[in-house]
Structures are given as C-alpha cells and as structure tokens.
Amino acid sequence: MQSPPVPPVPPNPKKLNIGLLIVGILLFGLGMYILWHATRSTYVKTGELLPAGGFGFVGLLLCSGVLAKRFNKWVGGAVFLVVTGGLMAYVVTSIFIADSIAEERTARFDMFRTFIPFCEGESAEDTADYTPGDGIAPTVILAFRGSDAHGEWQASVNQMPEEWLPESREETQLVACVKSEKDVVQRCSYRTRDGGFKSVEHVQYHQITTLYEASTRKVLLEHRQSGDMPSTKCAGSISMSSSREVTRGSPHISQAHDVMRPFVTGEKAKKKTKKKRTKKAKKRKKNKRSTAPSTGWDEAPKSKPSPTPSKASDDEDDGWGF
C-alpha cells in the first residue's frame, strides 16, 4: 500500500523576518556610521550624505517592514517616520551649525588680517585701550611664515586659546607679531649615485615674539625663543630620502603664548621643570654610541664643521609652521 505524499514544509516566517531584520540593522548602522563621519567635523562633508542616506533608508525600510509584518502596519510606519524625521532634523541642524561656525571663523580670520599692516609698522588707533588686571585682554596674533623675500603674515587663530580671541577689531587690546629665524650651524655635502651632490643643512630655529599695546603700538614684550642646537658633525653617509635640513626641537607657537600670558591674563608665565635622570639613564646615555644612517654607499662629507653659525639666506623656506 502506497503512503500518502508528505506535504512540503512551509518556510518559517519567523526566521525570514529575523534575517531581514539583521540585514536592515546592518545597513542602517552602516548608513549611520557614514553620516557620523560626514558631520563630526566643523565642515560637513556633503558628498558623504548621499551614500549615508541610501544605506540608512534601505536598512530602515527593511526594519520597518519586519515590524509591520510582525505587529501591524501602523507600528512599522510610525517607526519609519519617527526615525526618518529625527535623522533629517539632525542633518539639517549639523549643516546649519557648521555653516554658522565656518562664517564666524572666516570673519575672524578676515578681522585678524586687518592687523597685517600693524605688524609691518602702521598704527591702529581704532582699537581698545589696554587695561591690565581687568580680566583677559582680547589679543590678535599674527605669525610670519616663509623667508623675508617670499613670506607673508598669517592669522594664527586655530591654535590660540579660545578665551583670548576678540570679537571685533574695536575690542582688541593686544597684538602679537611672531617671526621665525634660522641659523645654519653646519652644511654637509654628499655625493649621490648618479654623480651629483646632495646638500644637507644643520639648522637651529629661533622664534621672535613682539607683543604690542594695540592702541598706542607700545612694545610690551620682546622675546627670543631658541630651539635645540643640532649636531655640528656631518654624518658619514645619508639616504637619498633624507631631508635637506636637520633640526632638533624647533620652537612652537604655544611657547609664544606662554611668554605673553602674563600680559593677556595676568597669570604668571609657566615654568618648565627639568626631570631628574636616574643613574641607569645616565649610564645608558654615556654608553650609547652614535651611528650613521645606512644608505648603500659610503662617501665622506665634503664640508667640515664651521666654527660659528651662519645666518640663512632669505630665499630659503624656514620650515616653521603654525
């Protein structure tokens, strides 16, 4: 006797729904990550909003469909509308805030640049009188980048303490002009594989900070900060990828902030304390041997250490950034 045929097992809707829900969550999460990456900085990356919206929309649609099938269409529709509305509000708010910050920053940079003639010798009578001891004095800082022949004054806004920034030219009390100089303490010349020569300069950088009272152009502070002295000995050989300059610890713009802080805020300048070296550290430094970088060819340097530093020419970049 033949047994009746076994009917096919219908697919389990529960497993199907769980699978779609997982796929929807993954796509929605990917879209949210792209959206976060596009809006996390000051400037919104509008080019990433379209893929973020695509992945997020498909993922949210799958999740809402699963919820609608599991419960009812009203639940799925409500989730879709609420999440979509919240994300759209987030994107619009992020763009609005970013545009406001960008406009404010651009206006502040433009205001700082109006003081470029001040650092070049002109006066600024339309500024506020300097009142030391009466809170923080709004300060403008300009930094000169490049050589004397090919450089320019630039507004140093991003690295300034936020509370020092003036809102307008009329409330500015102090102006700081910061320049860089360099001394070439050694020039080393090496022969290359193709028969040419490569010159490497050992450079010590200096940072000169001049702080003025804005309304009277009275000099309140002149400070020269020197970087660490590089070695005066030429290495036996170098690699072709080596920089044309050798330095050791160039001054940073934050050091200019420290020396002018007493005039801006009334606080005392920060004092750096030297760390005490242990006996083991002293012993390691004493036994440490200096080694020249490996290049594949060994040529003796063409130049010998000069007894005194020489001032660099004006047509060379200073390599000193803000």
TIKETOR-130286 format. One record per residue (C-alpha): x, y, z. Coordinates in nm, 2 decimals, decimal comma, padded with zeros to 4 digits. Example, Ala and Ser with C-alpha at 12.3 -4.5 7.8 and 13.67 -1.06 7.14 Angstrom:
BEGIN
- 01,23_-00,45_00,78;
- 01,37_-00,11_00,71;
//
This chain:
BEGIN
- 00,00_00,00_00,00;
- 00,15_00,33_-00,10;
- 00,18_00,60_00,17;
- 00,03_00,94_00,10;
- 00,28_01,21_-00,01;
- 00,43_01,43_00,26;
- 00,33_01,79_00,21;
- 00,62_02,04_00,18;
- 00,71_02,23_00,49;
- 00,63_02,60_00,45;
- 00,91_02,84_00,52;
- 00,93_02,97_00,88;
- 00,82_03,34_00,86;
- 00,99_03,40_01,19;
- 01,33_03,31_01,07;
- 01,28_03,51_00,75;
- 01,18_03,81_00,95;
- 01,48_03,78_01,18;
- 01,71_03,76_00,88;
- 01,57_04,07_00,71;
- 01,58_04,25_01,05;
- 01,95_04,17_01,08;
- 02,02_04,29_00,73;
- 01,82_04,60_00,79;
- 02,01_04,68_01,11;
- 02,35_04,63_00,94;
- 02,26_04,86_00,65;
- 02,11_05,12_00,88;
- 02,42_05,10_01,11;
- 02,65_05,15_00,80;
- 02,45_05,45_00,70;
- 02,46_05,60_01,04;
- 02,84_05,55_01,06;
- 02,88_05,73_00,72;
- 02,65_06,00_00,85;
- 02,85_06,04_01,17;
- 03,18_06,06_00,97;
- 03,03_06,33_00,74;
- 02,91_06,55_01,02;
- 03,17_06,50_01,30;
- 03,40_06,79_01,20;
- 03,33_07,16_01,17;
- 03,28_07,13_00,79;
- 03,00_06,88_00,68;
- 03,12_06,65_00,41;
- 02,81_06,68_00,18;
- 02,95_06,42_-00,06;
- 02,90_06,15_00,20;
- 02,54_06,24_00,28;
- 02,40_06,06_-00,03;
- 02,55_05,72_00,04;
- 02,47_05,76_00,41;
- 02,11_05,83_00,32;
- 02,09_05,54_00,08;
- 02,22_05,28_00,32;
- 02,02_05,42_00,60;
- 01,69_05,44_00,40;
- 01,72_05,08_00,28;
- 01,81_04,95_00,62;
- 01,53_05,15_00,79;
- 01,28_05,03_00,53;
- 01,37_04,66_00,59;
- 01,34_04,70_00,97;
- 01,01_04,89_00,94;
- 00,87_04,62_00,71;
- 00,96_04,34_00,95;
- 00,79_04,53_01,24;
- 00,49_04,60_01,02;
- 00,46_04,23_00,94;
- 00,52_04,11_01,29;
- 00,28_04,36_01,45;
- 00,09_04,58_01,22;
- 00,15_04,84_00,95;
- 00,09_05,13_01,19;
- 00,38_05,03_01,41;
- 00,61_04,99_01,11;
- 00,50_05,32_00,96;
- 00,54_05,51_01,29;
- 00,90_05,38_01,34;
- 00,99_05,47_00,99;
- 00,85_05,82_01,02;
- 00,99_05,90_01,36;
- 01,35_05,77_01,28;
- 01,35_05,94_00,93;
- 01,23_06,27_01,08;
- 01,49_06,26_01,36;
- 01,77_06,19_01,11;
- 01,66_06,47_00,88;
- 01,65_06,71_01,17;
- 02,00_06,60_01,27;
- 02,14_06,66_00,92;
- 01,98_07,00_00,88;
- 02,09_07,11_01,22;
- 02,45_06,99_01,16;
- 02,47_07,18_00,83;
- 02,33_07,49_00,99;
- 02,57_07,48_01,28;
- 02,87_07,40_01,05;
- 02,78_07,69_00,82;
- 02,75_07,93_01,12;
- 03,09_07,82_01,26;
- 03,25_07,85_00,92;
- 03,11_08,20_00,87;
- 03,23_08,31_01,22;
- 03,57_08,16_01,17;
- 03,61_08,32_00,82;
- 03,50_08,66_00,97;
- 03,76_08,62_01,25;
- 04,04_08,54_01,01;
- 03,95_08,84_00,80;
- 03,95_09,06_01,11;
- 04,29_08,93_01,21;
- 04,43_09,00_00,86;
- 04,34_09,37_00,90;
- 04,63_09,39_01,15;
- 04,89_09,28_00,90;
- 04,99_09,65_00,84;
- 05,02_09,68_01,21;
- 05,30_09,42_01,22;
- 05,46_09,60_00,93;
- 05,48_09,93_01,12;
- 05,14_10,10_01,09;
- 04,93_10,21_01,39;
- 04,58_10,10_01,49;
- 04,40_10,39_01,67;
- 04,06_10,22_01,63;
- 04,14_09,96_01,89;
- 04,06_09,94_02,26;
- 04,29_10,08_02,54;
- 04,49_09,81_02,72;
- 04,37_09,76_03,07;
- 04,59_09,52_03,26;
- 04,44_09,34_03,55;
- 04,09_09,38_03,42;
- 04,02_09,03_03,30;
- 04,15_08,88_02,98;
- 04,28_09,13_02,72;
- 04,15_09,04_02,38;
- 04,45_08,96_02,17;
- 04,54_08,92_01,80;
- 04,83_08,70_01,70;
- 04,99_08,71_01,36;
- 05,27_08,47_01,25;
- 05,51_08,53_00,97;
- 05,56_08,22_00,75;
- 05,83_08,18_00,49;
- 06,15_08,38_00,42;
- 06,17_08,76_00,43;
- 06,16_08,77_00,05;
- 05,88_08,51_-00,01;
- 05,69_08,50_00,32;
- 05,37_08,66_00,45;
- 05,19_08,73_00,77;
- 04,91_08,49_00,85;
- 04,64_08,49_01,12;
- 04,71_08,25_01,40;
- 04,35_08,18_01,51;
- 04,31_07,80_01,54;
- 04,59_07,74_01,79;
- 04,51_08,04_02,01;
- 04,33_07,99_02,34;
- 03,96_08,04_02,27;
- 03,91_08,29_02,55;
- 04,18_08,52_02,41;
- 04,00_08,58_02,08;
- 03,85_08,92_02,03;
- 03,51_08,95_01,86;
- 03,60_09,27_01,67;
- 03,88_09,49_01,58;
- 03,74_09,77_01,81;
- 03,77_09,55_02,13;
- 04,13_09,43_02,05;
- 04,38_09,54_02,32;
- 04,70_09,35_02,23;
- 04,86_09,25_01,91;
- 05,14_08,99_01,89;
- 05,37_08,96_01,59;
- 05,57_08,63_01,58;
- 05,85_08,56_01,34;
- 06,09_08,28_01,27;
- 06,47_08,30_01,21;
- 06,72_08,02_01,15;
- 07,09_07,98_01,18;
- 07,27_07,73_00,97;
- 07,53_07,58_01,21;
- 07,67_07,33_00,96;
- 07,65_07,25_00,59;
- 07,72_06,89_00,47;
- 07,77_06,78_00,11;
- 07,74_06,42_-00,01;
- 07,80_06,26_-00,35;
- 07,50_06,08_-00,50;
- 07,49_05,76_-00,70;
- 07,44_05,95_-01,03;
- 07,75_06,16_-00,97;
- 07,57_06,47_-00,83;
- 07,57_06,62_-00,49;
- 07,32_06,65_-00,21;
- 07,35_06,93_00,04;
- 07,21_06,90_00,40;
- 07,20_07,19_00,64;
- 07,20_07,15_01,02;
- 06,97_07,43_01,13;
- 06,88_07,59_01,46;
- 06,54_07,78_01,46;
- 06,45_08,08_01,67;
- 06,11_08,23_01,74;
- 06,09_08,61_01,80;
- 05,77_08,73_01,97;
- 05,69_09,10_01,99;
- 05,38_09,20_02,19;
- 05,23_09,54_02,14;
- 04,96_09,75_02,30;
- 04,72_09,78_02,01;
- 04,60_10,14_02,05;
- 04,95_10,30_02,11;
- 05,18_10,04_01,94;
- 05,38_10,04_02,26;
- 05,61_09,74_02,29;
- 05,52_09,54_02,60;
- 05,74_09,23_02,53;
- 06,02_09,12_02,31;
- 06,12_08,76_02,35;
- 06,35_08,53_02,15;
- 06,30_08,16_02,20;
- 06,57_07,93_02,05;
- 06,52_07,57_01,95;
- 06,76_07,29_02,04;
- 07,11_07,31_01,87;
- 07,15_07,04_01,61;
- 07,47_06,84_01,58;
- 07,77_07,02_01,42;
- 07,91_06,69_01,29;
- 07,83_06,56_00,94;
- 07,72_06,20_00,92;
- 07,94_05,97_00,72;
- 07,66_05,89_00,48;
- 07,29_05,96_00,43;
- 07,00_05,82_00,24;
- 06,85_05,98_-00,07;
- 06,52_06,03_00,11;
- 06,68_06,23_00,39;
- 06,56_06,59_00,44;
- 06,78_06,88_00,33;
- 06,75_07,01_00,68;
- 06,85_06,86_01,02;
- 06,69_07,02_01,32;
- 06,64_06,93_01,69;
- 06,33_07,07_01,85;
- 06,21_07,39_01,68;
- 06,01_07,64_01,88;
- 05,63_07,61_01,87;
- 05,37_07,89_01,87;
- 05,24_07,77_02,21;
- 05,57_07,89_02,36;
- 05,49_08,24_02,24;
- 05,15_08,20_02,42;
- 05,33_08,11_02,74;
- 05,55_08,42_02,74;
- 05,27_08,67_02,66;
- 05,02_08,50_02,90;
- 05,11_08,74_03,20;
- 05,01_09,04_02,98;
- 04,69_08,88_02,84;
- 04,55_08,72_03,15;
- 04,76_08,85_03,44;
- 04,88_08,50_03,52;
- 05,24_08,42_03,57;
- 05,44_08,25_03,29;
- 05,46_07,88_03,30;
- 05,79_07,74_03,43;
- 05,92_07,41_03,28;
- 06,08_07,18_03,54;
- 06,35_06,95_03,43;
- 06,31_06,59_03,51;
- 06,58_06,42_03,71;
- 06,75_06,15_03,53;
- 06,81_05,82_03,71;
- 07,16_05,66_03,74;
- 07,06_05,40_03,48;
- 06,95_05,66_03,23;
- 07,28_05,85_03,27;
- 07,47_05,53_03,23;
- 07,28_05,43_02,91;
- 07,35_05,78_02,77;
- 07,71_05,75_02,85;
- 07,75_05,41_02,68;
- 07,53_05,50_02,38;
- 07,72_05,51_02,05;
- 07,62_05,73_01,76;
- 07,57_05,55_01,43;
- 07,53_05,70_01,08;
- 07,22_05,60_00,87;
- 07,28_05,33_00,62;
- 07,25_05,44_00,25;
- 07,41_05,18_00,04;
- 07,71_05,40_-00,04;
- 07,98_05,55_00,18;
- 08,12_05,89_00,10;
- 08,29_06,12_00,34;
- 08,13_06,46_00,38;
- 08,27_06,74_00,17;
- 08,24_07,00_00,43;
- 08,38_07,04_00,78;
- 08,20_07,18_01,09;
- 08,21_07,56_01,08;
- 08,32_07,73_01,40;
- 08,03_07,98_01,41;
- 07,67_07,96_01,30;
- 07,59_08,15_00,98;
- 07,26_08,32_00,91;
- 07,05_08,15_00,64;
- 06,98_08,33_00,31;
- 06,64_08,49_00,26;
- 06,54_08,28_-00,04;
- 06,51_07,96_00,16;
- 06,20_07,82_00,33;
- 06,21_07,83_00,70;
- 06,02_07,50_00,76;
- 05,84_07,66_01,06;
- 05,47_07,61_01,08;
- 05,17_07,72_01,28;
//
